[in-house]
Amino acid sequence: MKKYMIERKIPGVHTMGESDLSGAAKTSNAALAQLAPKVQWVHSYVAKDQTFCVYLANNEDDIREHARISGFPANVITEITGVIDPTTERG
């Protein structure tokens, strides 16, 4: 599977409470259950008016299908080809 970063523009997402975020996760999980094992959600970052979600999927079309089923936008889909962090300096 490939790893993807999905940018979702969702006005006001940064103001959502725990209950709203829990409901969003439930909606996403229901869509994932329909697509399993082709798509897996790793985690998401919430920022002002958008989320950045890390997913594993066979291809971008599977990510788009999750967006269609869940009703959450997938405004930008970018394949992640590597990771660097402070320890990368060590080689």
N, C-alpha and C positions, 0 to 999 in steps of 0.2 A: 504494500500500500504506500501511497505517497502522502506527504504531510502538506497541509495547506493552511494559510492564514486567510480568513474571511473577514472582510470589513463590512459591517452592517450599520447603515445610517438609521438610527432609531431616535428621533427627537425625544428628549426628556428621559432617556434610559438611565442617566446618571442620578436622577431623582427618585427612581423606583425604590420602594421598600423591599424588605425581605420577602414578604408575601407575594409581591408582584414578580420578583426575580424567581421565586420558587415556582410560580405558575408558568413563567416562560421556560424554565428548565423542564417542567412536566410536558409542555407542548413539544419542545424539541425532542425529548426522550421518546414520545409517542411516534414522532416521525422517524426517528432512528430505528425504532423497533420494526417499522415497515420496510426499512431499507437494509437491515442487518443481513449479512455482515459487511456489506459494501461500504458503509460509512460509520465512523466512530468519532464521537466528540471527546476531545482531550480536556480542554478548558477554555474559558473566555476571560477577557479583560474588559471592564466597563470603563469608558471614558465619557467625556461630555458629548452627548448626543450620538454616541456610536459604541459599538462593541467590536473587539478584535478577537475572533474565535479561531482556535487551533483545532483542526480536524484531520483525521486520517481517512483517505478515500481512494478508490481505484482511479478516479479521474474527476475532472471538473464537472462533468455532466451529473455525476452522482451528488455532488455538492449542490448543484442547481435544483435537483429533484428534492433534496431535503428542504431547500428554501421554499419550493413550491408547496410541498405538503405542510410544512410548519407555518407558512405565512410570514416568515422572517426574511427580510431582504438579504441578498448576497451581492452587495454593490460592487465589491472588488474581491476577486479570488486570485491568490498568488501562491504558487507552489513554493514551499520552503525547501531549499536545496542544501542547507547546512546551518550550523549553529556556531556562534563564537561567543565566548565569555572571557572573564579575566584570566581563566586558566589556560586559554588558547595560547598565550604567550609562551608557555612551557613546551609547546610542540607536541 
